[in-house]
Amino acid sequence: MSSMAVKEPKQALEVDRITPQWHQHANPIQKFGTVIKDLPIGLEEEVRLEVTKRLNLLLADTATIRDLYKKSHWQVAGPTFYQLHLLFDKHYEQQAELIDTIAERIQILGGVAVALSADIAELTRLERAPRDREEVPVIITRLLDAHHSILKEVHDFAKKAADLGDDGTNDMLVSDVLRTNELQVWFVSEHLVEMPLIRAK
């Protein structure tokens, strides 16, 4: 009897210890739109605040074009279905990598990266695509318009980052974001060139 009385509380304690404590709430540790004040990376708070704000807009645009590629991958039709189906998915994956690169840069600068789809929809500057299925030339035009908007912003933003002394952001914008989007424009835009398949004109 006495040994049973000792074991029961011990067993109860072990069960409590492994029970998930999932009803937890607390104030956020950092508000969106702020940066950590004292960060030893050689950039002033004002610079990091301005850069992270623009990076979050770029992040929202990049997430939007990523999803536009996946929509296009699913809904494309016609004789070029197979080629475009594969190409759009490859571009989707490349844009997903850019999202991670941009988000990590925001965090490195002490900011908070936008993450949820509802917040991204509020921030993006790209035109929203319809839910409908569209013809291939319209799909490609929509993608090229999105790339054009992003590339214009990146050219301006890269110069601004350089002027502010943020070499890391400048390098990321040029080496990763700009070059990836330029290459994708090339691959996608060639599908709008009217070219005979069987006999030259």
C-alpha positions in Angstrom: 0.0 0.0 0.0 2.7 2.5 1.0 4.7 1.8 -2.2 1.6 2.4 -4.3 1.1 5.7 -2.6 4.6 6.8 -3.5 4.4 5.8 -7.2 1.1 7.5 -8.0 2.3 11.1 -7.5 5.6 10.3 -9.4 3.6 9.0 -12.3 1.4 12.0 -12.3 4.4 14.3 -12.4 5.8 12.5 -15.4 2.6 12.8 -17.3 2.4 16.5 -16.5 5.9 17.0 -17.8 5.2 15.5 -21.2 1.8 17.1 -21.7 1.9 19.9 -24.4 1.5 23.3 -22.9 -0.2 24.7 -26.0 -2.6 27.3 -24.6 0.1 30.1 -24.5 -0.2 33.8 -25.3 2.2 36.6 -24.9 3.1 40.0 -26.4 5.2 39.9 -29.6 8.9 40.1 -29.1 9.2 42.6 -32.0 6.7 44.6 -33.9 6.5 44.5 -37.7 8.1 47.6 -39.3 10.7 48.0 -36.6 14.4 47.0 -36.4 16.6 46.0 -33.5 18.1 49.2 -32.2 21.7 48.2 -31.4 23.0 45.7 -34.0 26.8 45.3 -34.6 26.7 45.1 -38.4 28.0 48.5 -39.2 24.7 50.1 -40.4 22.8 52.8 -38.5 19.3 52.1 -37.4 17.8 54.7 -39.8 19.4 53.0 -42.8 18.3 49.5 -41.7 14.8 50.8 -41.1 14.5 52.3 -44.6 16.1 49.2 -46.3 13.9 46.7 -44.5 10.8 48.6 -45.4 11.7 48.4 -49.1 12.8 44.8 -48.8 9.4 43.8 -47.3 7.7 45.4 -50.4 10.1 43.5 -52.6 9.4 40.3 -50.6 5.7 40.7 -51.1 6.1 41.2 -54.8 8.4 38.2 -55.1 6.0 36.0 -53.2 3.2 37.2 -55.6 5.2 36.4 -58.8 6.1 33.0 -57.3 2.4 32.2 -56.8 1.7 33.5 -60.3 4.1 31.0 -61.7 2.5 28.2 -59.8 -1.0 29.3 -61.0 0.5 29.4 -64.6 2.1 26.0 -64.1 -1.3 24.4 -63.1 -3.5 26.2 -65.7 -1.4 26.5 -68.9 -2.9 24.8 -71.9 -2.2 24.1 -75.6 0.6 22.8 -77.8 3.3 24.2 -75.6 1.8 22.8 -72.4 4.6 20.4 -71.6 7.5 22.9 -72.1 5.7 25.8 -70.2 4.4 23.5 -67.5 8.0 22.5 -66.7 9.4 26.0 -67.2 6.9 27.7 -65.0 7.5 25.3 -62.2 11.3 25.8 -62.4 10.8 29.6 -62.2 8.4 29.0 -59.3 11.2 27.2 -57.4 13.7 29.9 -58.2 11.4 32.7 -57.0 10.8 30.6 -53.8 14.6 30.6 -53.2 14.6 34.4 -53.7 11.9 34.8 -51.1 14.1 33.0 -48.5 17.1 35.1 -49.5 15.2 38.4 -49.2 13.5 37.4 -45.9 16.8 36.3 -44.4 18.3 39.7 -45.4 15.5 41.5 -43.6 16.2 39.5 -40.4 19.9 40.0 -40.7 19.3 43.8 -40.8 17.2 43.4 -37.6 13.8 43.7 -39.2 10.7 41.5 -39.3 10.0 39.7 -42.6 6.4 39.7 -43.9 5.3 36.1 -44.1 1.6 35.4 -44.3 -0.3 35.4 -47.5 -2.9 37.9 -46.3 -0.2 40.3 -45.3 1.6 39.8 -48.6 -1.6 40.5 -50.5 -1.9 43.8 -48.7 1.7 44.9 -49.4 2.3 43.7 -53.0 2.4 46.3 -55.8 1.7 43.7 -58.5 -1.7 43.5 -60.2 -3.8 40.6 -58.9 -4.4 37.9 -61.5 -8.0 36.6 -62.0 -9.0 33.2 -60.7 -9.9 32.2 -64.3 -7.8 30.1 -66.7 -6.3 32.3 -69.4 -4.7 31.8 -72.8 -1.0 31.3 -73.0 -0.1 34.7 -74.5 -2.1 36.4 -71.7 -0.4 34.2 -69.1 3.0 35.1 -70.4 2.2 38.8 -70.7 1.0 38.9 -67.1 4.3 37.2 -66.0 6.4 39.7 -68.0 4.5 42.7 -66.6 5.2 41.4 -63.1 8.9 40.9 -63.9 9.1 44.4 -65.4 7.7 45.9 -62.3 10.1 44.1 -60.0 13.1 44.8 -62.2 12.4 48.5 -62.3 12.2 48.6 -58.5 15.3 46.5 -58.1 17.4 48.8 -60.3 16.3 51.8 -58.3 16.6 50.0 -54.9 20.1 48.7 -55.7 21.4 52.2 -56.3 19.7 53.5 -53.1 21.2 50.7 -51.0 24.7 51.5 -52.4 24.2 55.2 -51.6 23.2 54.2 -48.0 26.3 52.1 -47.7 24.4 48.8 -47.4 26.7 46.7 -49.6 25.1 43.5 -48.5 21.7 44.4 -49.7 23.1 45.9 -52.9 24.9 42.7 -53.7 21.9 40.6 -53.0 19.7 42.7 -55.2 22.0 42.7 -58.1 23.5 39.2 -57.8 20.3 37.3 -56.8 17.1 39.2 -57.5 18.0 41.2 -60.6 19.9 38.4 -62.4 17.3 35.7 -61.7 14.4 37.9 -62.9 16.3 39.0 -66.0 17.1 35.4 -66.9 13.4 34.4 -66.4 12.3 37.3 -68.6 14.5 35.9 -71.4 13.2 32.4 -71.1 9.5 33.5 -70.9 9.6 36.3 -73.5 11.0 34.0 -76.2 7.6 32.1 -76.2 6.0 35.3 -77.6 8.2 35.4 -80.7 6.4 34.3 -83.8 8.7 31.8 -85.4 7.9 29.1 -88.0 8.5 25.5 -86.8 8.7 23.6 -90.1 9.7 25.9 -92.9 11.6 29.3 -92.9 9.8 32.2 -94.5 
